[in-house]
Amino acid sequence: MGRAVWATFIALLAFCCPASADNFPSRPITIVVPFSAGGPSDAMARILGERMKLTLGQAILVENVTGAGGSIGVGRAVHAAPDGYTVSFGHLGTHVANGAIYKLNYDLVNDLEPVVLLPSNPMIIVSRNAVPAKTLKELIAWLKARPTPATAGTAGAGSGSHIAGLYFESATGTKLQYVPYRGTGPALNDLVAGQIDLIVDQLSNSINQVRAGTIRGYAVTDDKRAESAPDIPTTDEAGLSGFHMTLWSGLWVPKGTPKEIVAKLNAAAVDALNDSQVRKQLENLGLQMPPTDRLTPEALGDWQKAEIAKWWPMIKAANVKVD
């Protein structure tokens, strides 16, 4: 048998045979992040991957697959072999909202196996420094008084920043003109440069620019102040009572991945989240750790379904559709 034929035979054999947990992992694992490098999702995935490789004994690679509010990257993972070597990183936008917005060629619940719930991120309302408003009440008044809608950066239709913007419009009676990017990292760059007016952004993405004074922070969308930004009021304190939103993240693998492999990935992620250095890095980004009893695959699956029930009606009522 020729060398090329033999190589093809081995490749087909590996593809056809069920994944085995006995020697998993025997090669590097890829985490597919559905947003651009440098954004909050990318940062979290890389921090976790660096620590997970110690438990798993293999390198963890991060692949940024952008576009369509993260749905392209999620699809890349959904259609991968169910062997544990391709992991989908996502959040409220990619693994909940996109199902109500895009015509997906996969089912967010039935075509993925949950692995673990990851730290969550309250949002923060931020603007370019040239916006005249100094408080959240002034910002809302400025938005209402404008003859044309202010521009708001998002990571695309269905992204966390887009959902937060829709929620903000509904709560304040304002209107925004959305400017989509391939991630909130690039959107933030344009906000700093004054190319757009505001973002309802993940705290971890904007906090360093707020601290540096290059953009203005108005309020965090939580019922308590963030430890990483204790000087920034909550939306309740700033006059927008009840406007709460947390962008949670998680890891999934393709449907059919053996439970033993899911368990190994879950254990590696939990080890990483329990590592004091990792926790410090994530908390410095403004991320909030999930309770210990919610770190199981089942807890993530239940939470994803509950969030679909909560957010899909609002998204559909806003008639947000992308072909």
Residue, then its C-alpha position, 0 to 999 in steps of 0.5 A: m500500500g502506497r504511503a499516500v493511500w495509507a495516510t488517507f486510510i488512517a485519516l478515514l479510520a480516525f474520522c469514522c471511529p468514535a472518539s475515545a476518552d481513554n487517551f484524550p487529549s492526545r493532540p492540541i485542542t482548539i477553542v473557537v472564539p467567534f469574535s476578533a482578537g483583542g476583545p473580551s471574549d478572546a481575552m477570557a479564552r486565552i487566560l483560561g486556555e493557558r491554565m487548562k493546558l496544565t490539566l489536560g497536558q496539551a496545548i490549547l489554541v484559540e482560533n478567532v472566526t468572526g462574522a454575523g454576530g458570532s454565528i459563523g464561529v459557532g457554526r465552525a464548532v458545531h460542524a466539527a468532529p464530536d471528539g473534544y478537540t474543537v470547543s465553542f466559546g460563546h455567550l448570551g449573544t452567540h448561544v442565545a440571541n442569535g437563534a432569534i435573529y439569524k437563519l442558522n443551519y444549526d440548533l443552539v441547544n440540540d446541536l451542542e453539548p454544554v461544558v461549563l458556565l464561565p465568568s459573567n460580565p456586567m455591561i457599562i454604558v460608555s461614550r466618546n469624550a466629546v459627548p457633552a453629557k456627564t451623567l447617565k440622566e444627561l446622556i439620556a436627555w442628550l440622546k432624546a434631544r438629538p435630531t438624528p440617532a446617536t451611533a452605537g457600536t456593536a459586535g454585530a446583530g445579536s451580540g451582547s452589545h446589540i442586545a444591551g443597546l436594544y434593552f437600553e432603547s426600550a428602557t429609555g425611550t431613545k433611538l440608536q443607529y447601530v454600527p456593526y463591527r467584528g467584535t467590540g475590540p474594534a468598536l472600542n477603538d473607534l469609540v476612543a477615536g471619536q468615530i462613534d458616539l457610544i457603546v453599551d459594552q462589556l465592563s471588561n472591554s471598556i474599563n481600562q479605557v475608562r480608567a485612562g480617561t479616553i472614554r467616559g463611563y456612566a453606569v454599570t448594569d448591575d445591582k451593585r458596583a463592580e469591584s474593578a470600578p467602584d467609582i462608577p455608579t450602578t444604573d439604579e444609582a444613576g437614575l435608570s432603575g432596574f436596568h440590569m444585564t449580565l453577559w455570561s459566557g460558556l464553553w460547548v462542544p459538538k453534539g455527540t461528544p462522549k460524556e467522558i471527554v466533556a467531563k475532562l474538559n469541564a474538570a480542566a475549566v473548573d481547575a482553571l477557574n479555581d486557580s488563584q492567579v487566573r481568578k485574579q486576572l479575570e477579576n481584574l477584567g471586571l468579570q464575576m465568578p459563577p457559584t461553584d454549584r453552577l460549574t456543571p455541564e447540566a447547569l450551563g444547559d439549564w441556564q442557556k434554555a432559561e435565557i432563551a425563554k427570557w430574551w427571545p420574546m424581546i428580540k423578536a418584538a424588536n423585529v431584529k432579523v438578519d438573513 
